[in-house]
Amino acid sequence: MMLLRPPVSPAIEGMPDGDSKFVAEKEITAAQDALLSGKMGVCGIHLNKAMQTTMGK
């Protein structure tokens, strides 16, 4: 089974490799899963966490 890396925003792509980038990518993936499941509130929570990670908070 081949796992494909989901597309991420340029803000995350430009981050140096490390824990913050990994967390942001995981949050984007979780947001996409929630969106596809119709869970808009959960999607928003994950997007918010991803944004906070990219801003260094």
Distance bins in CASP14 RR format, pairs under 12 A and 6 or more apart:
PFRMAT RR
TARGET T0000
AUTHOR 0000-0000-0000
RMODE 2
METHOD distances of the structure
MODEL  1
3 29 0 0 0 0 0 1 0 0 0 0 0
4 29 0 0 0 0 0 1 0 0 0 0 0
4 32 0 0 0 0 0 1 0 0 0 0 0
5 12 0 0 0 0 0 1 0 0 0 0 0
5 13 0 0 0 0 0 1 0 0 0 0 0
5 22 0 0 0 0 0 1 0 0 0 0 0
5 25 1 0 0 1 0 0 0 0 0 0 0
5 26 0 0 0 0 0 1 0 0 0 0 0
5 28 0 0 0 0 0 1 0 0 0 0 0
5 29 0 0 0 0 1 0 0 0 0 0 0
5 32 0 0 0 0 0 1 0 0 0 0 0
6 12 0 0 0 0 0 1 0 0 0 0 0
6 13 0 0 0 0 0 1 0 0 0 0 0
6 24 0 0 0 0 0 1 0 0 0 0 0
6 25 1 0 0 1 0 0 0 0 0 0 0
6 26 0 0 0 0 0 1 0 0 0 0 0
6 27 0 0 0 0 0 1 0 0 0 0 0
6 28 1 0 0 1 0 0 0 0 0 0 0
6 29 1 0 1 0 0 0 0 0 0 0 0
6 30 0 0 0 0 0 1 0 0 0 0 0
6 31 0 0 0 0 1 0 0 0 0 0 0
6 32 1 0 0 1 0 0 0 0 0 0 0
6 33 0 0 0 0 1 0 0 0 0 0 0
6 35 0 0 0 0 0 1 0 0 0 0 0
6 36 0 0 0 0 0 1 0 0 0 0 0
6 50 0 0 0 0 0 1 0 0 0 0 0
7 13 0 0 0 0 1 0 0 0 0 0 0
7 25 0 0 0 0 0 1 0 0 0 0 0
7 28 0 0 0 0 1 0 0 0 0 0 0
7 29 0 0 0 0 0 1 0 0 0 0 0
7 32 0 0 0 0 1 0 0 0 0 0 0
8 14 0 0 0 0 1 0 0 0 0 0 0
8 15 0 0 0 0 1 0 0 0 0 0 0
8 21 0 0 0 0 1 0 0 0 0 0 0
8 22 0 0 0 0 0 1 0 0 0 0 0
8 23 0 0 0 0 0 1 0 0 0 0 0
8 24 1 0 0 1 0 0 0 0 0 0 0
8 25 1 0 1 0 0 0 0 0 0 0 0
8 26 0 0 0 0 0 1 0 0 0 0 0
8 27 0 0 0 0 1 0 0 0 0 0 0
8 28 1 0 1 0 0 0 0 0 0 0 0
8 29 0 0 0 0 1 0 0 0 0 0 0
8 31 0 0 0 0 0 1 0 0 0 0 0
8 32 0 0 0 0 1 0 0 0 0 0 0
8 47 0 0 0 0 0 1 0 0 0 0 0
8 50 0 0 0 0 1 0 0 0 0 0 0
8 53 0 0 0 0 0 1 0 0 0 0 0
8 54 0 0 0 0 1 0 0 0 0 0 0
9 15 0 0 0 0 0 1 0 0 0 0 0
9 21 0 0 0 0 0 1 0 0 0 0 0
9 24 0 0 0 0 1 0 0 0 0 0 0
9 25 0 0 0 0 0 1 0 0 0 0 0
9 27 0 0 0 0 0 1 0 0 0 0 0
9 28 1 0 0 1 0 0 0 0 0 0 0
9 31 0 0 0 0 0 1 0 0 0 0 0
9 32 0 0 0 0 0 1 0 0 0 0 0
9 47 0 0 0 0 0 1 0 0 0 0 0
9 50 0 0 0 0 1 0 0 0 0 0 0
9 51 0 0 0 0 1 0 0 0 0 0 0
9 53 0 0 0 0 0 1 0 0 0 0 0
9 54 1 0 0 1 0 0 0 0 0 0 0
10 54 0 0 0 0 0 1 0 0 0 0 0
11 20 0 0 0 0 0 1 0 0 0 0 0
11 21 0 0 0 0 0 1 0 0 0 0 0
11 24 0 0 0 0 1 0 0 0 0 0 0
11 25 0 0 0 0 0 1 0 0 0 0 0
11 28 0 0 0 0 0 1 0 0 0 0 0
11 47 0 0 0 0 0 1 0 0 0 0 0
11 50 0 0 0 0 1 0 0 0 0 0 0
11 51 0 0 0 0 1 0 0 0 0 0 0
11 52 0 0 0 0 0 1 0 0 0 0 0
11 53 0 0 0 0 1 0 0 0 0 0 0
11 54 1 0 1 0 0 0 0 0 0 0 0
11 55 0 0 0 0 1 0 0 0 0 0 0
11 56 0 0 0 0 0 1 0 0 0 0 0
12 18 0 0 0 0 0 1 0 0 0 0 0
12 20 0 0 0 0 1 0 0 0 0 0 0
12 21 1 0 0 1 0 0 0 0 0 0 0
12 22 0 0 0 0 1 0 0 0 0 0 0
12 23 0 0 0 0 1 0 0 0 0 0 0
12 24 1 0 1 0 0 0 0 0 0 0 0
12 25 1 0 0 1 0 0 0 0 0 0 0
12 26 0 0 0 0 0 1 0 0 0 0 0
12 27 0 0 0 0 1 0 0 0 0 0 0
12 28 1 0 0 1 0 0 0 0 0 0 0
12 29 0 0 0 0 0 1 0 0 0 0 0
12 31 0 0 0 0 0 1 0 0 0 0 0
12 47 0 0 0 0 0 1 0 0 0 0 0
12 50 1 0 0 1 0 0 0 0 0 0 0
12 51 0 0 0 0 1 0 0 0 0 0 0
12 53 0 0 0 0 1 0 0 0 0 0 0
12 54 1 0 1 0 0 0 0 0 0 0 0
12 55 0 0 0 0 0 1 0 0 0 0 0
12 56 0 0 0 0 0 1 0 0 0 0 0
13 21 0 0 0 0 1 0 0 0 0 0 0
13 24 0 0 0 0 0 1 0 0 0 0 0
13 25 0 0 0 0 1 0 0 0 0 0 0
13 28 0 0 0 0 0 1 0 0 0 0 0
13 54 0 0 0 0 0 1 0 0 0 0 0
14 20 0 0 0 0 0 1 0 0 0 0 0
14 21 0 0 0 0 1 0 0 0 0 0 0
14 24 0 0 0 0 0 1 0 0 0 0 0
14 25 0 0 0 0 0 1 0 0 0 0 0
14 54 0 0 0 0 1 0 0 0 0 0 0
15 21 1 0 1 0 0 0 0 0 0 0 0
15 22 0 0 0 0 1 0 0 0 0 0 0
15 23 0 0 0 0 0 1 0 0 0 0 0
15 24 1 0 0 1 0 0 0 0 0 0 0
15 25 0 0 0 0 1 0 0 0 0 0 0
15 28 0 0 0 0 0 1 0 0 0 0 0
15 50 0 0 0 0 0 1 0 0 0 0 0
15 53 0 0 0 0 1 0 0 0 0 0 0
15 54 1 0 0 1 0 0 0 0 0 0 0
15 55 0 0 0 0 0 1 0 0 0 0 0
15 56 0 0 0 0 1 0 0 0 0 0 0
16 22 0 0 0 0 0 1 0 0 0 0 0
16 24 0 0 0 0 0 1 0 0 0 0 0
16 54 0 0 0 0 0 1 0 0 0 0 0
16 56 0 0 0 0 0 1 0 0 0 0 0
17 24 0 0 0 0 0 1 0 0 0 0 0
17 25 0 0 0 0 0 1 0 0 0 0 0
18 24 0 0 0 0 1 0 0 0 0 0 0
18 25 0 0 0 0 0 1 0 0 0 0 0
18 53 0 0 0 0 0 1 0 0 0 0 0
19 25 0 0 0 0 0 1 0 0 0 0 0
19 26 0 0 0 0 0 1 0 0 0 0 0
19 53 0 0 0 0 1 0 0 0 0 0 0
19 56 0 0 0 0 0 1 0 0 0 0 0
20 26 0 0 0 0 0 1 0 0 0 0 0
20 27 0 0 0 0 0 1 0 0 0 0 0
20 49 0 0 0 0 0 1 0 0 0 0 0
20 50 0 0 0 0 0 1 0 0 0 0 0
20 51 0 0 0 0 0 1 0 0 0 0 0
20 52 0 0 0 0 1 0 0 0 0 0 0
20 53 1 0 1 0 0 0 0 0 0 0 0
20 54 1 0 0 1 0 0 0 0 0 0 0
20 55 0 0 0 0 1 0 0 0 0 0 0
20 56 1 0 0 1 0 0 0 0 0 0 0
20 57 0 0 0 0 1 0 0 0 0 0 0
21 27 0 0 0 0 0 1 0 0 0 0 0
21 28 0 0 0 0 0 1 0 0 0 0 0
21 50 0 0 0 0 0 1 0 0 0 0 0
21 53 0 0 0 0 1 0 0 0 0 0 0
21 54 0 0 0 0 1 0 0 0 0 0 0
21 56 0 0 0 0 0 1 0 0 0 0 0
22 28 0 0 0 0 0 1 0 0 0 0 0
22 29 0 0 0 0 0 1 0 0 0 0 0
22 50 0 0 0 0 0 1 0 0 0 0 0
22 53 0 0 0 0 1 0 0 0 0 0 0
23 29 0 0 0 0 0 1 0 0 0 0 0
23 30 0 0 0 0 0 1 0 0 0 0 0
23 46 0 0 0 0 0 1 0 0 0 0 0
23 49 1 0 0 1 0 0 0 0 0 0 0
23 50 0 0 0 0 1 0 0 0 0 0 0
23 51 0 0 0 0 0 1 0 0 0 0 0
23 52 0 0 0 0 1 0 0 0 0 0 0
23 53 1 0 1 0 0 0 0 0 0 0 0
23 54 0 0 0 0 1 0 0 0 0 0 0
23 56 0 0 0 0 0 1 0 0 0 0 0
23 57 0 0 0 0 0 1 0 0 0 0 0
24 30 0 0 0 0 0 1 0 0 0 0 0
24 31 0 0 0 0 0 1 0 0 0 0 0
24 46 0 0 0 0 0 1 0 0 0 0 0
24 47 0 0 0 0 0 1 0 0 0 0 0
24 48 0 0 0 0 0 1 0 0 0 0 0
24 49 0 0 0 0 1 0 0 0 0 0 0
24 50 1 0 1 0 0 0 0 0 0 0 0
24 51 0 0 0 0 1 0 0 0 0 0 0
24 52 0 0 0 0 1 0 0 0 0 0 0
24 53 1 0 1 0 0 0 0 0 0 0 0
24 54 1 0 1 0 0 0 0 0 0 0 0
24 55 0 0 0 0 1 0 0 0 0 0 0
24 56 0 0 0 0 1 0 0 0 0 0 0
24 57 0 0 0 0 0 1 0 0 0 0 0
25 31 0 0 0 0 0 1 0 0 0 0 0
25 32 0 0 0 0 0 1 0 0 0 0 0
25 46 0 0 0 0 0 1 0 0 0 0 0
25 49 0 0 0 0 0 1 0 0 0 0 0
25 50 0 0 0 0 1 0 0 0 0 0 0
25 53 0 0 0 0 1 0 0 0 0 0 0
25 54 0 0 0 0 0 1 0 0 0 0 0
26 32 0 0 0 0 0 1 0 0 0 0 0
26 33 0 0 0 0 0 1 0 0 0 0 0
26 46 0 0 0 0 1 0 0 0 0 0 0
26 49 0 0 0 0 1 0 0 0 0 0 0
26 50 0 0 0 0 1 0 0 0 0 0 0
26 53 0 0 0 0 1 0 0 0 0 0 0
27 33 0 0 0 0 0 1 0 0 0 0 0
27 34 0 0 0 0 0 1 0 0 0 0 0
27 42 0 0 0 0 0 1 0 0 0 0 0
27 43 0 0 0 0 0 1 0 0 0 0 0
27 44 0 0 0 0 1 0 0 0 0 0 0
27 45 0 0 0 0 1 0 0 0 0 0 0
27 46 1 0 1 0 0 0 0 0 0 0 0
27 47 1 0 0 1 0 0 0 0 0 0 0
27 48 0 0 0 0 1 0 0 0 0 0 0
27 49 1 0 1 0 0 0 0 0 0 0 0
27 50 1 1 0 0 0 0 0 0 0 0 0
27 51 0 0 0 0 1 0 0 0 0 0 0
27 52 0 0 0 0 1 0 0 0 0 0 0
27 53 1 0 0 1 0 0 0 0 0 0 0
27 54 0 0 0 0 1 0 0 0 0 0 0
28 34 0 0 0 0 0 1 0 0 0 0 0
28 35 0 0 0 0 0 1 0 0 0 0 0
28 43 0 0 0 0 0 1 0 0 0 0 0
28 44 0 0 0 0 0 1 0 0 0 0 0
28 46 1 0 0 1 0 0 0 0 0 0 0
28 47 1 0 0 1 0 0 0 0 0 0 0
28 48 0 0 0 0 0 1 0 0 0 0 0
28 49 0 0 0 0 1 0 0 0 0 0 0
28 50 1 0 1 0 0 0 0 0 0 0 0
28 51 0 0 0 0 1 0 0 0 0 0 0
28 53 0 0 0 0 1 0 0 0 0 0 0
28 54 0 0 0 0 1 0 0 0 0 0 0
29 35 0 0 0 0 0 1 0 0 0 0 0
29 36 0 0 0 0 0 1 0 0 0 0 0
29 43 0 0 0 0 0 1 0 0 0 0 0
29 46 0 0 0 0 1 0 0 0 0 0 0
29 47 0 0 0 0 0 1 0 0 0 0 0
29 49 0 0 0 0 0 1 0 0 0 0 0
29 50 0 0 0 0 1 0 0 0 0 0 0
30 36 0 0 0 0 0 1 0 0 0 0 0
30 37 0 0 0 0 0 1 0 0 0 0 0
30 39 0 0 0 0 0 1 0 0 0 0 0
30 41 0 0 0 0 0 1 0 0 0 0 0
30 42 0 0 0 0 1 0 0 0 0 0 0
30 43 0 0 0 0 1 0 0 0 0 0 0
30 44 0 0 0 0 0 1 0 0 0 0 0
30 45 0 0 0 0 1 0 0 0 0 0 0
30 46 1 0 1 0 0 0 0 0 0 0 0
30 47 0 0 0 0 1 0 0 0 0 0 0
30 48 0 0 0 0 0 1 0 0 0 0 0
30 49 0 0 0 0 1 0 0 0 0 0 0
30 50 0 0 0 0 1 0 0 0 0 0 0
31 37 0 0 0 0 0 1 0 0 0 0 0
31 38 0 0 0 0 0 1 0 0 0 0 0
31 39 0 0 0 0 1 0 0 0 0 0 0
31 40 0 0 0 0 0 1 0 0 0 0 0
31 41 0 0 0 0 1 0 0 0 0 0 0
31 42 0 0 0 0 1 0 0 0 0 0 0
31 43 1 0 1 0 0 0 0 0 0 0 0
31 44 1 0 0 1 0 0 0 0 0 0 0
31 45 0 0 0 0 1 0 0 0 0 0 0
31 46 1 1 0 0 0 0 0 0 0 0 0
31 47 1 0 1 0 0 0 0 0 0 0 0
31 48 0 0 0 0 1 0 0 0 0 0 0
31 49 0 0 0 0 1 0 0 0 0 0 0
31 50 1 0 0 1 0 0 0 0 0 0 0
31 51 0 0 0 0 0 1 0 0 0 0 0
32 38 0 0 0 0 0 1 0 0 0 0 0
32 39 0 0 0 0 0 1 0 0 0 0 0
32 42 0 0 0 0 0 1 0 0 0 0 0
32 43 1 0 0 1 0 0 0 0 0 0 0
32 44 0 0 0 0 0 1 0 0 0 0 0
32 46 0 0 0 0 1 0 0 0 0 0 0
32 47 0 0 0 0 1 0 0 0 0 0 0
32 50 0 0 0 0 0 1 0 0 0 0 0
33 39 0 0 0 0 1 0 0 0 0 0 0
33 42 0 0 0 0 1 0 0 0 0 0 0
33 43 0 0 0 0 1 0 0 0 0 0 0
33 46 0 0 0 0 1 0 0 0 0 0 0
34 40 1 0 0 1 0 0 0 0 0 0 0
34 41 1 0 0 1 0 0 0 0 0 0 0
34 42 1 0 1 0 0 0 0 0 0 0 0
34 43 1 1 0 0 0 0 0 0 0 0 0
34 44 1 0 0 1 0 0 0 0 0 0 0
34 45 0 0 0 0 1 0 0 0 0 0 0
34 46 1 0 0 1 0 0 0 0 0 0 0
34 47 0 0 0 0 1 0 0 0 0 0 0
34 48 0 0 0 0 0 1 0 0 0 0 0
34 49 0 0 0 0 0 1 0 0 0 0 0
34 50 0 0 0 0 0 1 0 0 0 0 0
35 41 0 0 0 0 1 0 0 0 0 0 0
35 42 0 0 0 0 1 0 0 0 0 0 0
35 43 1 0 1 0 0 0 0 0 0 0 0
35 44 0 0 0 0 1 0 0 0 0 0 0
35 45 0 0 0 0 0 1 0 0 0 0 0
35 46 0 0 0 0 1 0 0 0 0 0 0
35 47 0 0 0 0 1 0 0 0 0 0 0
36 42 0 0 0 0 0 1 0 0 0 0 0
36 43 0 0 0 0 1 0 0 0 0 0 0
37 43 0 0 0 0 1 0 0 0 0 0 0
37 46 0 0 0 0 0 1 0 0 0 0 0
38 44 0 0 0 0 0 1 0 0 0 0 0
39 45 0 0 0 0 1 0 0 0 0 0 0
39 46 0 0 0 0 1 0 0 0 0 0 0
40 46 0 0 0 0 0 1 0 0 0 0 0
40 47 0 0 0 0 0 1 0 0 0 0 0
41 47 0 0 0 0 1 0 0 0 0 0 0
41 48 0 0 0 0 1 0 0 0 0 0 0
42 48 0 0 0 0 0 1 0 0 0 0 0
42 49 0 0 0 0 0 1 0 0 0 0 0
43 49 0 0 0 0 0 1 0 0 0 0 0
43 50 0 0 0 0 0 1 0 0 0 0 0
44 50 0 0 0 0 1 0 0 0 0 0 0
44 51 0 0 0 0 1 0 0 0 0 0 0
44 52 0 0 0 0 0 1 0 0 0 0 0
45 51 0 0 0 0 0 1 0 0 0 0 0
45 52 0 0 0 0 0 1 0 0 0 0 0
46 52 0 0 0 0 0 1 0 0 0 0 0
46 53 0 0 0 0 0 1 0 0 0 0 0
47 53 0 0 0 0 0 1 0 0 0 0 0
47 54 0 0 0 0 0 1 0 0 0 0 0
48 54 0 0 0 0 0 1 0 0 0 0 0
48 55 0 0 0 0 0 1 0 0 0 0 0
48 57 0 0 0 0 0 1 0 0 0 0 0
49 55 0 0 0 0 0 1 0 0 0 0 0
49 56 0 0 0 0 0 1 0 0 0 0 0
49 57 0 0 0 0 1 0 0 0 0 0 0
50 56 0 0 0 0 0 1 0 0 0 0 0
50 57 0 0 0 0 0 1 0 0 0 0 0
51 57 0 0 0 0 1 0 0 0 0 0 0
END
